[in-house]
Amino acid sequence: MKIEIWSDYVCPFCYIGKRRLEEALESFPHKEHVDVEFKAFELDPNTPLKTDQTIHEQLAAKYGMTVEQAKEASANVAGQAKSAGLNFRFENMKPANTFDAHRLAKYAASEGKEKMISEKLLQAYFTDSKDISDHGVLADLAEASGMEREKALEILGDKEAFSGEVRGDEAAARQYGISGVPYFIINNKYAISGAQRTETFSGALAKVWAEEQAASKLQDLSGGEGDVCGDDGCDIAGEK
């Protein structure tokens, strides 16, 4: 079973949804047969690399609300995160452009480190108050994930490196009609939108597994016995 997840590293519900899916997978009896792949999606490609705005000022401007309303909304999301075992520290979050973070994740995927870097990027932004658009921070996260820091810096310094892979994911999202994340596609035919409850993910995993197993069984349309050849030779019915 293959699960593709379109998400962004500054999307709170992407982190919550990721954790709930992981909880569902922990109790899924066939989890060793599940492959999870992360796909790039930029919520706001126009976010500047550097800004003096606080996260609440940015949210207020983006959604047409007051800073106080933004703080109240953030507190609500932080509460949802806490129920998933996550600690969101909105008061210290640093607005970030995530294109280079996605490029780094694609490099990590080529090194077999995709799951680790994805978790570290989300934790760095939501919990550790790191600027994940900063190349030094990204290189540190790459090193903590078992990759070479200098190689990561080299890739980040080359604007074309792994850009095609990121743009490819975003093009696929448009083809699927994905306008919000997280968005989960299972086996290229089942979709789950949003940070659903753990129970919803568990139910989906069980349903997809059962349906896919049933679909893999051949339906016999022979219409009766026919002449065959097997390990013991051929059944030449006409000569009996």
Secondary structure, DSSP 8 states (H G I E B T S, - for coil): -EEEEEE-TT-HHHHHHHHHHHHHHHT-TTGGG-EEEEEE--S-TT--SS-S--HHHHHHHHHT--HHHHHHHHHHHHHHHHHTT----GGG------HHHHHHHHHHHHTT-HHHHHHHHHHHHHTS---TTSHHHHHHHHHHTTS-HHHHHHHHHSTTTTHHHHHHHHHHHHHHT--SS-EEEETTTEEEESS--HHHHHHHHHHHHHHHHHHTS------S----EETTEE--GGG-
